[in-house]
């Protein structure tokens, strides 16, 4: 995936990715929607991709084209509101309906904070609670493994922040549908994600 202006003018754009980006380093955003022209993939391709996968491709494209934060000069973006030709990539209602139909799991952990005051919420879809408990433990292991691989310098504490992760799957198979994090230190993210799969009424 390359930025539109760097393509051969003879090639035809298959569609446009739109998204917003905020800087995890300085916690600022200009609020403007950005666009990338895709010369290789159409909507059928994006229907098979998760928001998390597309976010990663957008990040790679921004890095390859040396796009930095206009406020602090860093290249450490949180990507959100991803669409292809104005069609949302992350469709939660469809994900939930598919899980109910196919007897699979959805697990969502969402924490937001403003002025250092935060709250968490959980959303899920499951049929067998015992199997779902095991699935949640796998989710926790997966996200903590990813967090451990993030550079410490990319995870900055700010008074406002978000940590949102959506998992789908069954048994030992899972995938991350969507992941956003900003405003939390590495230690804070590890502490927060350690709550995944825990009963809040038990020690």
N, C-alpha and C positions, 0 to 999 in steps of 0.2 A: 504494500500500500504506500503510495507516494502522494505528496501534495500536488494539487491540480496544476499549479504553475510550472512544475518541473517535468510535466509529461510531454511526450511528443504531440504536437498540435494536430497530427493526422489521426491520432487515436480517438475513439469515441468514449465518452464517460458513460459507465454503466449506471451510475447513480451517485448521490451525494450523502455522505455521512455528516450529520450535524451533532454537536455536543457542546457542553460547557466545561471549562477547566478552571480550577482554583488551585492556588499554590499552597502546598502543605508546609513549606518553609516559612513564609510570611503570613499565611492564612488570609490572603487577599484574592479577589477576583474582580475582573472588570464587568462581569455580568453579561458579556456579549457572547452570542452563539457563534461558534467557530464551525468551519466547513472543510471537508476533505473530499475531493473527487476520486471515486474508485473506478479505475479503468479495467478492472479484471473481474469483479464479482457483482452479481445482481441480487435482488431481494431473496431469491431462493437460497443463496449462500448464507445470507444473514439470518434467515429463519432457522438455520441449523447451528448457529453460533449462540453462545451465551453472552450476556452483557459483559461478564468478566473477561471473556476471550476478546471481544471487540475492544474493550477498554485497553487491554494490553497491546493490541495492534495499533490503536491510536497513539498510545504512549511511545511505542517504537518509532512511529512516523514523525512525531514531534521531535524526538531525540535525533533522528537521522537528518532532519531539516533544521536542526539547531534553533528550535523555538524555545525561548526562555521566558520566565516570568517578567512582565514589564515593570513590576514594582521592585523586585529584589535581585533579578538576574539569575535566579536559580532555575533548575529544570527538575521539578519535583511536583508533578501535577496530580490532583484528584480529578478524575473524569466523571461527568454526570450527564443526565438527560440525553442519552445516546439514541439517535434515530437514523434510519436509512430511508431517504426519500420521504421524510416526515412520518415514518412508521416506527413506533417504539420497538426497541430490541428486547427490553425487559417487560414482559406482559405477565404480571403476577397472577391475574385471574385465570389465564390460560394454563399457567404452570400448576396452579392448585387443581384445576379441573382435570388436567392430565393425570396428576397424582391420584386423585380419587378414582378415576376410571381404571388406572393401571395398578392400583394397590401399591403405590410407592409412597415415599416420604417427602415432605417439605419441612424444613426447619429454618426459621428466620430469627436472628438475634439483632436487635437494633438499639443502640445507645446514642443519645444526643446530649449535648451539654451547652448551656449558655451561661456566661459569667461564672464558670466553674461549678455550676449546679446542673447535675445530670440525672437522667432517668433512663431505664431500660425497659424494653417491651419484647415479647416473644410471640411469634405466630407460627403455626404448624399445621400439617395435615398428616394423619396417620390412622391406621386401622388396628394394628396390633401394638399395644403399648410396650410390652416387653421387648419386642424387636426394635421399636422406636427408641427405647432407652439406649440400646447398644449403638444404634445409628448416631445418636447425639454424641456419644463418646468418640466415635470416629470423626465426626465433624469437629469436635474440639481438638483432637490430635492433628487433623489436617490444617486447621487455621493457625494453630500455634506453631506448627512446623514452618508455615509460610512466614509468619511474623518473625520467627527466629532468624530467617534468612534476609530480612530487610536490613539495610544499613542503618545503624543508629542515627546517623546524621540526617536521614530522610524522615525521621519520626520526631516531630517537634511538639512540645506542649504549648497550647494556646487556651485562653479562657472558653472559647467556643469550639465545638468539635463534633464529629460524627464517626461512629463505627457501625457499619451495616453489612451483614453477610447473610446470603440466602443459599442454602444447600438443597439439593434434590438427590434422590437415589433410593436404593434398597439394599439390604444386606450389607456386604462390604464394599459395594459400589456407590460412590458419591461423586458429585461434581459441584463446583461453586457456580451458581447462576449469576450472582452479583456480589461485588465487594467494593465497599468504599470505606476509607479511613482518613481522618485528618484531625489535627488538633490534639492528638494523644501521643505521649512518649512511648517508646518501645516497652518499657516496664509497665506502663499503664495498660497498653493493649494486651500484654500477656496476662495481667491480672484480670482484666475484664473478660477476656476470652476463656479464662479458666472456669468461669461460671456456666459455660455452655454444658448442658446435660445434667446440671446439679439441681436437686430439689431445693427451692428457696426456703422450705420449711424444715430442712434438716441441716445440721451442722456439717 
